[in-house]
Amino acid sequence: MIQLLYFARLREALGSDGESLDWQEPGTVAELKQKLAMRGSVWQQQFAGNASLRAAVNQVLVPETMLVQPGDEVAFFPPVTGG
């Protein structure tokens, strides 16, 4: 299992702030995004090919090539701008 967290407009679009997901084998953040996009509809809109969507594994910002292990916490959030 891994714990997923969704933040900002992503949380609003998905109607959820997080979930537990069965994740038995290590896989990359990119593979995780593909798995979530396969849910269709709004999931595909938010995760398929969305290079601007950021990920943190165990509270550390990571590239899409980072391996996600069972037991990890993965947070997804859109880029933040300020001024």
Biopython code that builds the backbone (N, CA, C, O; Angstrom):
import numpy as np
from Bio.PDB.StructureBuilder import StructureBuilder

atoms = [
    (1, "MET", "N", (0.842, -1.188, 0.000)),
    (1, "MET", "CA", (0.000, 0.000, 0.000)),
    (1, "MET", "C", (0.882, 1.244, 0.000)),
    (1, "MET", "O", (1.972, 1.261, 0.570)),
    (2, "ILE", "N", (0.378, 2.273, -0.652)),
    (2, "ILE", "CA", (0.969, 3.604, -0.552)),
    (2, "ILE", "C", (-0.149, 4.571, -0.182)),
    (2, "ILE", "O", (-1.324, 4.316, -0.443)),
    (3, "GLN", "N", (0.236, 5.666, 0.422)),
    (3, "GLN", "CA", (-0.725, 6.710, 0.769)),
    (3, "GLN", "C", (-0.584, 7.838, -0.244)),
    (3, "GLN", "O", (0.514, 8.357, -0.446)),
    (4, "LEU", "N", (-1.683, 8.221, -0.880)),
    (4, "LEU", "CA", (-1.685, 9.319, -1.844)),
    (4, "LEU", "C", (-2.349, 10.530, -1.225)),
    (4, "LEU", "O", (-3.360, 10.413, -0.531)),
    (5, "LEU", "N", (-1.774, 11.695, -1.480)),
    (5, "LEU", "CA", (-2.336, 12.963, -1.026)),
    (5, "LEU", "C", (-2.486, 13.877, -2.229)),
    (5, "LEU", "O", (-1.600, 13.945, -3.081)),
    (6, "TYR", "N", (-3.625, 14.588, -2.298)),
    (6, "TYR", "CA", (-3.897, 15.502, -3.399)),
    (6, "TYR", "C", (-4.089, 16.906, -2.825)),
    (6, "TYR", "O", (-4.809, 17.087, -1.843)),
    (7, "PHE", "N", (-3.442, 17.899, -3.443)),
    (7, "PHE", "CA", (-3.480, 19.257, -2.919)),
    (7, "PHE", "C", (-3.987, 20.268, -3.953)),
    (7, "PHE", "O", (-3.956, 20.031, -5.161)),
    (8, "ALA", "N", (-4.452, 21.393, -3.432)),
    (8, "ALA", "CA", (-4.858, 22.567, -4.212)),
    (8, "ALA", "C", (-5.942, 22.225, -5.239)),
    (8, "ALA", "O", (-6.881, 21.494, -4.925)),
    (9, "ARG", "N", (-5.819, 22.745, -6.452)),
    (9, "ARG", "CA", (-6.876, 22.533, -7.446)),
    (9, "ARG", "C", (-7.034, 21.067, -7.813)),
    (9, "ARG", "O", (-8.102, 20.654, -8.264)),
    (10, "LEU", "N", (-5.985, 20.276, -7.625)),
    (10, "LEU", "CA", (-6.072, 18.843, -7.887)),
    (10, "LEU", "C", (-7.061, 18.194, -6.912)),
    (10, "LEU", "O", (-7.888, 17.376, -7.316)),
    (11, "ARG", "N", (-6.975, 18.554, -5.658)),
    (11, "ARG", "CA", (-7.912, 18.041, -4.640)),
    (11, "ARG", "C", (-9.338, 18.431, -5.004)),
    (11, "ARG", "O", (-10.256, 17.621, -4.873)),
    (12, "GLU", "N", (-9.528, 19.652, -5.453)),
    (12, "GLU", "CA", (-10.866, 20.110, -5.837)),
    (12, "GLU", "C", (-11.383, 19.355, -7.056)),
    (12, "GLU", "O", (-12.551, 18.966, -7.091)),
    (13, "ALA", "N", (-10.533, 19.143, -8.054)),
    (13, "ALA", "CA", (-10.954, 18.450, -9.277)),
    (13, "ALA", "C", (-11.318, 16.993, -8.995)),
    (13, "ALA", "O", (-12.274, 16.467, -9.564)),
    (14, "LEU", "N", (-10.553, 16.343, -8.115)),
    (14, "LEU", "CA", (-10.785, 14.926, -7.834)),
    (14, "LEU", "C", (-11.842, 14.709, -6.756)),
    (14, "LEU", "O", (-12.375, 13.608, -6.616)),
    (15, "GLY", "N", (-12.145, 15.759, -5.995)),
    (15, "GLY", "CA", (-13.117, 15.627, -4.914)),
    (15, "GLY", "C", (-12.606, 14.784, -3.765)),
    (15, "GLY", "O", (-13.385, 14.157, -3.047)),
    (16, "SER", "N", (-11.284, 14.770, -3.593)),
    (16, "SER", "CA", (-10.674, 13.960, -2.545)),
    (16, "SER", "C", (-9.342, 14.574, -2.133)),
    (16, "SER", "O", (-8.630, 15.152, -2.954)),
    (17, "ASP", "N", (-9.018, 14.440, -0.851)),
    (17, "ASP", "CA", (-7.709, 14.928, -0.406)),
    (17, "ASP", "C", (-6.684, 13.804, -0.310)),
    (17, "ASP", "O", (-5.518, 14.051, -0.003)),
    (18, "GLY", "N", (-7.117, 12.564, -0.573)),
    (18, "GLY", "CA", (-6.160, 11.461, -0.560)),
    (18, "GLY", "C", (-6.830, 10.105, -0.482)),
    (18, "GLY", "O", (-8.052, 9.992, -0.383)),
    (19, "GLU", "N", (-5.992, 9.077, -0.530)),
    (19, "GLU", "CA", (-6.480, 7.700, -0.491)),
    (19, "GLU", "C", (-5.314, 6.762, -0.270)),
    (19, "GLU", "O", (-4.155, 7.149, -0.420)),
    (20, "SER", "N", (-5.622, 5.536, 0.085)),
    (20, "SER", "CA", (-4.643, 4.451, 0.114)),
    (20, "SER", "C", (-4.788, 3.686, -1.195)),
    (20, "SER", "O", (-5.898, 3.486, -1.688)),
    (21, "LEU", "N", (-3.668, 3.266, -1.749)),
    (21, "LEU", "CA", (-3.677, 2.560, -3.026)),
    (21, "LEU", "C", (-2.825, 1.304, -2.900)),
    (21, "LEU", "O", (-1.715, 1.347, -2.371)),
    (22, "ASP", "N", (-3.354, 0.188, -3.388)),
    (22, "ASP", "CA", (-2.609, -1.059, -3.402)),
    (22, "ASP", "C", (-1.434, -0.901, -4.356)),
    (22, "ASP", "O", (-1.641, -0.691, -5.551)),
    (23, "TRP", "N", (-0.215, -0.997, -3.859)),
    (23, "TRP", "CA", (1.009, -0.798, -4.644)),
    (23, "TRP", "C", (2.019, -1.804, -4.115)),
    (23, "TRP", "O", (2.702, -1.543, -3.124)),
    (24, "GLN", "N", (2.114, -2.943, -4.770)),
    (24, "GLN", "CA", (2.912, -4.048, -4.251)),
    (24, "GLN", "C", (4.364, -4.060, -4.715)),
    (24, "GLN", "O", (5.237, -4.543, -3.994)),
    (25, "GLU", "N", (4.631, -3.540, -5.897)),
    (25, "GLU", "CA", (5.976, -3.560, -6.465)),
    (25, "GLU", "C", (6.464, -2.137, -6.677)),
    (25, "GLU", "O", (5.656, -1.250, -6.950)),
    (26, "PRO", "N", (7.756, -1.897, -6.559)),
    (26, "PRO", "CA", (8.268, -0.563, -6.852)),
    (26, "PRO", "C", (7.940, -0.146, -8.278)),
    (26, "PRO", "O", (7.976, -0.967, -9.195)),
    (27, "GLY", "N", (7.626, 1.113, -8.460)),
    (27, "GLY", "CA", (7.364, 1.698, -9.769)),
    (27, "GLY", "C", (7.655, 3.181, -9.699)),
    (27, "GLY", "O", (7.738, 3.747, -8.609)),
    (28, "THR", "N", (7.810, 3.812, -10.837)),
    (28, "THR", "CA", (8.155, 5.230, -10.851)),
    (28, "THR", "C", (6.920, 6.104, -10.612)),
    (28, "THR", "O", (5.780, 5.649, -10.705)),
    (29, "VAL", "N", (7.184, 7.348, -10.309)),
    (29, "VAL", "CA", (6.102, 8.326, -10.178)),
    (29, "VAL", "C", (5.338, 8.418, -11.495)),
    (29, "VAL", "O", (4.112, 8.528, -11.494)),
    (30, "ALA", "N", (6.052, 8.374, -12.614)),
    (30, "ALA", "CA", (5.396, 8.426, -13.925)),
    (30, "ALA", "C", (4.449, 7.245, -14.100)),
    (30, "ALA", "O", (3.345, 7.414, -14.617)),
    (31, "GLU", "N", (4.861, 6.059, -13.682)),
    (31, "GLU", "CA", (3.996, 4.881, -13.776)),
    (31, "GLU", "C", (2.778, 5.020, -12.873)),
    (31, "GLU", "O", (1.681, 4.597, -13.237)),
    (32, "LEU", "N", (2.965, 5.602, -11.713)),
    (32, "LEU", "CA", (1.845, 5.849, -10.805)),
    (32, "LEU", "C", (0.856, 6.821, -11.433)),
    (32, "LEU", "O", (-0.355, 6.611, -11.360)),
    (33, "LYS", "N", (1.362, 7.879, -12.047)),
    (33, "LYS", "CA", (0.480, 8.837, -12.723)),
    (33, "LYS", "C", (-0.304, 8.154, -13.841)),
    (33, "LYS", "O", (-1.490, 8.426, -14.022)),
    (34, "GLN", "N", (0.354, 7.268, -14.593)),
    (34, "GLN", "CA", (-0.339, 6.533, -15.653)),
    (34, "GLN", "C", (-1.448, 5.659, -15.078)),
    (34, "GLN", "O", (-2.543, 5.585, -15.634)),
    (35, "LYS", "N", (-1.155, 5.003, -13.969)),
    (35, "LYS", "CA", (-2.160, 4.137, -13.329)),
    (35, "LYS", "C", (-3.366, 4.960, -12.895)),
    (35, "LYS", "O", (-4.505, 4.528, -13.073)),
    (36, "LEU", "N", (-3.134, 6.123, -12.335)),
    (36, "LEU", "CA", (-4.232, 6.978, -11.901)),
    (36, "LEU", "C", (-5.009, 7.517, -13.103)),
    (36, "LEU", "O", (-6.236, 7.606, -13.052)),
    (37, "ALA", "N", (-4.318, 7.873, -14.173)),
    (37, "ALA", "CA", (-4.972, 8.389, -15.377)),
    (37, "ALA", "C", (-5.889, 7.339, -16.000)),
    (37, "ALA", "O", (-6.884, 7.686, -16.636)),
    (38, "MET", "N", (-5.562, 6.061, -15.824)),
    (38, "MET", "CA", (-6.370, 4.986, -16.398)),
    (38, "MET", "C", (-7.761, 4.899, -15.763)),
    (38, "MET", "O", (-8.628, 4.189, -16.274)),
    (39, "ARG", "N", (-7.979, 5.606, -14.669)),
    (39, "ARG", "CA", (-9.307, 5.645, -14.064)),
    (39, "ARG", "C", (-10.298, 6.398, -14.945)),
    (39, "ARG", "O", (-11.510, 6.298, -14.752)),
    (40, "GLY", "N", (-9.780, 7.154, -15.914)),
    (40, "GLY", "CA", (-10.623, 7.865, -16.874)),
    (40, "GLY", "C", (-11.128, 9.192, -16.367)),
    (40, "GLY", "O", (-10.813, 9.620, -15.256)),
    (41, "SER", "N", (-11.927, 9.841, -17.213)),
    (41, "SER", "CA", (-12.601, 11.101, -16.894)),
    (41, "SER", "C", (-11.646, 12.132, -16.314)),
    (41, "SER", "O", (-10.601, 12.417, -16.899)),
    (42, "VAL", "N", (-12.003, 12.687, -15.173)),
    (42, "VAL", "CA", (-11.218, 13.755, -14.548)),
    (42, "VAL", "C", (-9.817, 13.267, -14.172)),
    (42, "VAL", "O", (-8.871, 14.054, -14.173)),
    (43, "TRP", "N", (-9.678, 11.990, -13.853)),
    (43, "TRP", "CA", (-8.359, 11.442, -13.508)),
    (43, "TRP", "C", (-7.424, 11.538, -14.700)),
    (43, "TRP", "O", (-6.256, 11.899, -14.555)),
    (44, "GLN", "N", (-7.935, 11.216, -15.870)),
    (44, "GLN", "CA", (-7.112, 11.308, -17.073)),
    (44, "GLN", "C", (-6.745, 12.762, -17.355)),
    (44, "GLN", "O", (-5.611, 13.055, -17.733)),
    (45, "GLN", "N", (-7.692, 13.663, -17.175)),
    (45, "GLN", "CA", (-7.423, 15.088, -17.399)),
    (45, "GLN", "C", (-6.315, 15.591, -16.478)),
    (45, "GLN", "O", (-5.487, 16.402, -16.894)),
    (46, "GLN", "N", (-6.291, 15.129, -15.253)),
    (46, "GLN", "CA", (-5.339, 15.639, -14.267)),
    (46, "GLN", "C", (-3.968, 14.962, -14.322)),
    (46, "GLN", "O", (-2.957, 15.591, -14.008)),
    (47, "PHE", "N", (-3.924, 13.686, -14.716)),
    (47, "PHE", "CA", (-2.674, 12.936, -14.614)),
    (47, "PHE", "C", (-2.026, 12.561, -15.937)),
    (47, "PHE", "O", (-0.807, 12.397, -15.977)),
    (48, "ALA", "N", (-2.777, 12.418, -17.018)),
    (48, "ALA", "CA", (-2.198, 11.978, -18.289)),
    (48, "ALA", "C", (-1.400, 13.100, -18.943)),
    (48, "ALA", "O", (-1.956, 14.132, -19.318)),
    (49, "GLY", "N", (-0.116, 12.893, -19.074)),
    (49, "GLY", "CA", (0.732, 13.848, -19.769)),
    (49, "GLY", "C", (0.822, 15.216, -19.119)),
    (49, "GLY", "O", (1.182, 16.189, -19.782)),
    (50, "ASN", "N", (0.506, 15.311, -17.847)),
    (50, "ASN", "CA", (0.551, 16.592, -17.144)),
    (50, "ASN", "C", (1.935, 16.775, -16.527)),
    (50, "ASN", "O", (2.157, 16.433, -15.365)),
    (51, "ALA", "N", (2.859, 17.316, -17.313)),
    (51, "ALA", "CA", (4.237, 17.477, -16.864)),
    (51, "ALA", "C", (4.369, 18.516, -15.752)),
    (51, "ALA", "O", (5.339, 18.493, -14.995)),
    (52, "SER", "N", (3.398, 19.426, -15.650)),
    (52, "SER", "CA", (3.502, 20.460, -14.623)),
    (52, "SER", "C", (3.062, 19.968, -13.247)),
    (52, "SER", "O", (3.313, 20.636, -12.244)),
    (53, "LEU", "N", (2.409, 18.812, -13.188)),
    (53, "LEU", "CA", (1.981, 18.251, -11.917)),
    (53, "LEU", "C", (3.212, 17.781, -11.149)),
    (53, "LEU", "O", (3.989, 16.971, -11.655)),
    (54, "ARG", "N", (3.390, 18.277, -9.946)),
    (54, "ARG", "CA", (4.556, 17.954, -9.134)),
    (54, "ARG", "C", (4.249, 16.809, -8.188)),
    (54, "ARG", "O", (3.092, 16.568, -7.844)),
    (55, "ALA", "N", (5.293, 16.104, -7.769)),
    (55, "ALA", "CA", (5.134, 14.994, -6.836)),
    (55, "ALA", "C", (6.192, 15.084, -5.745)),
    (55, "ALA", "O", (7.329, 15.493, -5.981)),
    (56, "ALA", "N", (5.786, 14.692, -4.551)),
    (56, "ALA", "CA", (6.715, 14.558, -3.432)),
    (56, "ALA", "C", (6.540, 13.155, -2.866)),
    (56, "ALA", "O", (5.419, 12.707, -2.628)),
    (57, "VAL", "N", (7.649, 12.473, -2.655)),
    (57, "VAL", "CA", (7.625, 11.148, -2.044)),
    (57, "VAL", "C", (8.235, 11.289, -0.654)),
    (57, "VAL", "O", (9.377, 11.721, -0.493)),
    (58, "ASN", "N", (7.449, 10.914, 0.333)),
    (58, "ASN", "CA", (7.878, 11.036, 1.730)),
    (58, "ASN", "C", (8.362, 12.460, 2.038)),
    (58, "ASN", "O", (9.373, 12.668, 2.709)),
    (59, "GLN", "N", (7.605, 13.419, 1.526)),
    (59, "GLN", "CA", (7.781, 14.847, 1.768)),
    (59, "GLN", "C", (9.038, 15.443, 1.141)),
    (59, "GLN", "O", (9.543, 16.469, 1.598)),
    (60, "VAL", "N", (9.539, 14.791, 0.090)),
    (60, "VAL", "CA", (10.683, 15.309, -0.658)),
    (60, "VAL", "C", (10.263, 15.419, -2.120)),
    (60, "VAL", "O", (9.815, 14.439, -2.714)),
    (61, "LEU", "N", (10.405, 16.610, -2.701)),
    (61, "LEU", "CA", (10.083, 16.838, -4.100)),
    (61, "LEU", "C", (10.974, 15.962, -4.972)),
    (61, "LEU", "O", (12.195, 15.946, -4.810)),
    (62, "VAL", "N", (10.345, 15.224, -5.911)),
    (62, "VAL", "CA", (11.092, 14.241, -6.707)),
    (62, "VAL", "C", (10.748, 14.360, -8.187)),
    (62, "VAL", "O", (9.697, 14.895, -8.540)),
    (63, "PRO", "N", (11.639, 13.859, -9.063)),
    (63, "PRO", "CA", (11.325, 13.784, -10.492)),
    (63, "PRO", "C", (10.419, 12.588, -10.752)),
    (63, "PRO", "O", (10.244, 11.733, -9.883)),
    (64, "GLU", "N", (9.845, 12.531, -11.951)),
    (64, "GLU", "CA", (8.946, 11.438, -12.316)),
    (64, "GLU", "C", (9.658, 10.092, -12.405)),
    (64, "GLU", "O", (8.998, 9.054, -12.453)),
    (65, "THR", "N", (10.973, 10.088, -12.429)),
    (65, "THR", "CA", (11.734, 8.843, -12.506)),
    (65, "THR", "C", (11.966, 8.210, -11.134)),
    (65, "THR", "O", (12.492, 7.101, -11.041)),
    (66, "MET", "N", (11.578, 8.908, -10.079)),
    (66, "MET", "CA", (11.768, 8.398, -8.713)),
    (66, "MET", "C", (10.938, 7.134, -8.495)),
    (66, "MET", "O", (9.774, 7.074, -8.892)),
    (67, "LEU", "N", (11.538, 6.129, -7.866)),
    (67, "LEU", "CA", (10.813, 4.905, -7.546)),
    (67, "LEU", "C", (9.935, 5.113, -6.318)),
    (67, "LEU", "O", (10.361, 5.691, -5.318)),
    (68, "VAL", "N", (8.708, 4.631, -6.417)),
    (68, "VAL", "CA", (7.764, 4.635, -5.304)),
    (68, "VAL", "C", (7.722, 3.208, -4.770)),
    (68, "VAL", "O", (7.460, 2.257, -5.506)),
    (69, "GLN", "N", (7.987, 3.084, -3.478)),
    (69, "GLN", "CA", (8.021, 1.781, -2.825)),
    (69, "GLN", "C", (6.749, 1.573, -2.001)),
    (69, "GLN", "O", (6.143, 2.547, -1.556)),
    (70, "PRO", "N", (6.335, 0.322, -1.792)),
    (70, "PRO", "CA", (5.226, 0.076, -0.868)),
    (70, "PRO", "C", (5.537, 0.723, 0.483)),
    (70, "PRO", "O", (6.658, 0.630, 0.982)),
    (71, "GLY", "N", (4.538, 1.374, 1.063)),
    (71, "GLY", "CA", (4.709, 2.073, 2.332)),
    (71, "GLY", "C", (5.007, 3.554, 2.195)),
    (71, "GLY", "O", (4.967, 4.288, 3.182)),
    (72, "ASP", "N", (5.307, 4.005, 0.976)),
    (72, "ASP", "CA", (5.615, 5.424, 0.760)),
    (72, "ASP", "C", (4.356, 6.282, 0.804)),
    (72, "ASP", "O", (3.239, 5.806, 0.603)),
    (73, "GLU", "N", (4.582, 7.557, 1.074)),
    (73, "GLU", "CA", (3.538, 8.582, 0.956)),
    (73, "GLU", "C", (3.883, 9.404, -0.282)),
    (73, "GLU", "O", (5.008, 9.884, -0.423)),
    (74, "VAL", "N", (2.907, 9.562, -1.179)),
    (74, "VAL", "CA", (3.119, 10.331, -2.405)),
    (74, "VAL", "C", (2.093, 11.451, -2.453)),
    (74, "VAL", "O", (0.887, 11.210, -2.410)),
    (75, "ALA", "N", (2.587, 12.672, -2.541)),
    (75, "ALA", "CA", (1.716, 13.841, -2.633)),
    (75, "ALA", "C", (1.820, 14.419, -4.030)),
    (75, "ALA", "O", (2.913, 14.552, -4.581)),
    (76, "PHE", "N", (0.663, 14.764, -4.605)),
    (76, "PHE", "CA", (0.614, 15.416, -5.915)),
    (76, "PHE", "C", (0.047, 16.806, -5.750)),
    (76, "PHE", "O", (-0.909, 17.014, -5.002)),
    (77, "PHE", "N", (0.637, 17.755, -6.447)),
    (77, "PHE", "CA", (0.149, 19.131, -6.371)),
    (77, "PHE", "C", (0.562, 19.892, -7.624)),
    (77, "PHE", "O", (1.597, 19.605, -8.226)),
    (78, "PRO", "N", (-0.255, 20.860, -8.006)),
    (78, "PRO", "CA", (0.096, 21.682, -9.160)),
    (78, "PRO", "C", (1.222, 22.651, -8.777)),
    (78, "PRO", "O", (1.446, 22.906, -7.593)),
    (79, "PRO", "N", (1.922, 23.185, -9.768)),
    (79, "PRO", "CA", (2.940, 24.175, -9.439)),
    (79, "PRO", "C", (2.310, 25.381, -8.749)),
    (79, "PRO", "O", (1.178, 25.760, -9.049)),
    (80, "VAL", "N", (3.039, 25.961, -7.847)),
    (80, "VAL", "CA", (2.532, 27.093, -7.079)),
    (80, "VAL", "C", (3.237, 28.354, -7.558)),
    (80, "VAL", "O", (4.459, 28.381, -7.704)),
    (81, "THR", "N", (2.456, 29.386, -7.799)),
    (81, "THR", "CA", (3.043, 30.665, -8.162)),
    (81, "THR", "C", (2.636, 31.688, -7.128)),
    (81, "THR", "O", (1.613, 31.550, -6.456)),
    (82, "GLY", "N", (3.419, 32.673, -7.017)),
    (82, "GLY", "CA", (3.110, 33.735, -6.052)),
    (82, "GLY", "C", (3.696, 35.033, -6.526)),
    (82, "GLY", "O", (4.368, 35.100, -7.556)),
    (83, "GLY", "N", (3.435, 36.048, -5.768)),
    (83, "GLY", "CA", (3.990, 37.314, -6.214)),
    (83, "GLY", "C", (3.885, 38.359, -5.175)),
    (83, "GLY", "O", (4.310, 39.493, -5.396)),
]
sb = StructureBuilder()
sb.init_structure("model")
sb.init_model(0)
sb.init_chain("A")
sb.init_seg("    ")
for serial, (resi, resn, name, xyz) in enumerate(atoms, 1):
    if name == "N":
        sb.init_residue(resn, " ", resi, " ")
    sb.init_atom(name, np.array(xyz, "f"), 0.0, 1.0, " ", f" {name:<3s}", serial, name[0])
structure = sb.get_structure()
